[in-house]
């Protein structure tokens, strides 16, 4: 495993494996310069379980989202050897492997890591399966956790913008405890999938600073207290001690070495370095060479996740969380998010654009997004006469209210589809600026905006973000940011670089200041952002709770 | 002309002629029972002049809308004889003719009624032509009139909801005076087209209570004072005395008798009764048997005009006007309006519905409006989760602000086109309820809602209006309400009935309480209307002037 012992012309490589919501992707990356030499994707055969269990057809309630752990191992068995084959690199050139995962995605396991869902007695028990990040049925549990935390003035709650999410480990754990006592009793560890897959690779269970911090409420080396947990539900006091607590390693550290069993799955050499687990969004910072304080990385797809390091600790209202070493060792890692971005554009294109546009786009050989973007790009800032609120999926930051909804103000009978499309693009940029300003107001400056994810292909959208935020906008130049980030972490775990920053400098890929703000456009956007903010506060901060009442009316109508 | 002198089997008939924006329609109506025996439409060959003059190609500025007076005479020459032929009735059975017109539609004429646009010296002068009701370029003149009226506490301004429209005679007259002094000087009468066509038929110029009241600010027998007019612009003080003042007759009175010349145009017997002029919306009340106090008639098409009689005089903020005898002699006639109704639904169907809906509608043999209505009708009240403001064309009543714009609140990524369609239908119903409540708050009760116009075919829309207003909703059963109303007035002028009410009872056509409010739906609509009202006042009464600022940003963007 000494790179210098490789044959002539063969360079050392690492493998990054990115576990997404529907599939896992493996990428083979050259250690010296980050060149991506080959990749492969393997979809999860069970996908996301939202309606029923695969074994028995047991029906699931609304808002459930489960997965099957063996699907993750299948990615190791299939995508890894296929990526290696595609790269043409011999297996002996692979010096390490790193992974990233969706989070908070948790599963109950025995002491040896066996998922409870694989035990015959629990095969028909939904609570024994992996609860995917978007399993949303623990909202009432989260509400109780948040109310109790504020009532007791728990200091950690402000590290999470004042609210823990229903997606996170405490809410999911409380739901498990109360709704499935037998499964809870049998659970020897409630494990993040990010750590479970590393456990499968190394035979050793270690936790990581990222998921323990952002998802399990670990702050300053401690979790929420036994007294706090007991106050939520009698008997729940031992949750952290019994199900969660376990040694925690920093990101980029060596978790262990590839077992013979996992070497057989992957075709990789037994004993290579396996990095500690990580999260898809956070690991992308390394891939985008954006680990310095003030460099905000936005992974923009159906939704947007913002991650940024700072040497300052600020308690930013409405952020998702701040964690010491949550993105890179030695800095405070911040996370925020927008719950609808590409989702909103996609909804509009699917449901709000007439056939005349589709026909013209087809005639021109353009997709409908491309055609609308072209029309919207021809407009001057302000010309649409519209302002929208981007809350069609609720608001993650800074209002943390998933029951909010979208607004468009200013339509006339000459308003065209491209006007609304542009207003929606702009609305998401205003949402980002709202987040940036919340950081800055709380002592956490943002100096650069770096975009990863599918939406960076839309040049109009990128320019709008630069103009609205008045920040230079950089773009990652890898199409598989998370997997590249995992490979960079693997290179550190393998000892090829002294730390993640150095590895990121050598292996990351970014085009700096690909878009620069234009002052004349930025000035008009200042005026439009002031309108957005007025509407944001009116509809989002109690000026008019109409959105909540409309949602309630809708629920009542559907119940009737 | 004694009906008893007609041959056996031939009943006396009257003809109603309805002058619309693009065409004139003649209907032959049996005097005894209002049966419509034949009709014909004749389009104006010059339509609406919005870009250039027909003779010279002289370009018109934005917001201009002119017409050519000979087009109106062509309706007499063509539609009237065609309608008579279609009816199979001999000409000698026709005992009278009545007309209604768009308003305020005015033209400058010589003392004998010759339009100035027909004089060679003015053929290339836009101000010499008919200014159609929707000629909107006198807004700055209207603003000055309103400011001065309030400054001087002119009492008549409150008979117009506090604001005269830019469409009306004072604003159009002031524009003529200031922008075209030579045309103004040559003008011997500034005549409503409603009166001009009667003049053409009878050879006698008389004005009518409806247009003089609603459009020329005549109240309690007087017009605005010479001092007031002079204060607007030096030299304008004589406007009423020199250009407007003329004997005014009540609606339904005999204006004169058909001249030999007009008998030749129409093929009708010389000497038959010609009724005084009237306005399309107001005349419909008689056609719908809705002349009693509290019966609000809504003519619902691209926009909605509301007319209603009352024995009470109330000064309703934001109404268009109240005029003694403005609809029927002896009662106060009220007018209000919504500037976008069918226009908004049409805009949405044209620009906001995807091809999958169009294809499914085609497959089912339905129009897109019908298909969306069917989908929307399947929803429970409140199920859309949406509230809209119906201001896509501005707001005529009660805010009187044409620079407002539309809003939709509550979209999510599962919002479907039929949800938005339904929300827009409901928004216009909320707009109507807002008008009704303004009347009731000011001592003018509304007890029945009667619909005329093209939109009455949409049963879902009608039921929504009944549920939202909690009023029994009646519908006119004639498809040519204004022409029928004019025929009813002609029958009175001809002496076949003692007054318009009696004629209306015998000849009008209405289905009473065709839709009744449903209490359970009305209760949910009460909650939604409360939301509408909160948004209406927030965006429309100064809570947030964002719509004005967005319009300004749009103007600036287009100027750049």
Interface residues (C-beta under 8 A of the other chain):
Chain A: X340 X343 X344 X346 X347 X350 X351 X352 X353 X354 X355 X358 X359 X379 X380 X381 X382 X383 X384 X385 X386 X387 X392 X393 X405 X406 X407 X408 X409 X410 X411 X412 X413 X415 X416 X417 X524 X527 X528 X531 X534 X535 X538 X539 X544 X546 X547 X549 X550 X551 X553 X554 X556 X557 X558 X560
Chain B: X340 X343 X344 X346 X347 X350 X351 X352 X353 X354 X355 X358 X359 X379 X380 X381 X382 X383 X384 X385 X386 X387 X392 X393 X405 X406 X407 X408 X409 X410 X411 X412 X413 X415 X416 X417 X524 X527 X528 X531 X534 X535 X538 X539 X544 X546 X547 X549 X550 X551 X553 X554 X556 X557 X558 X560
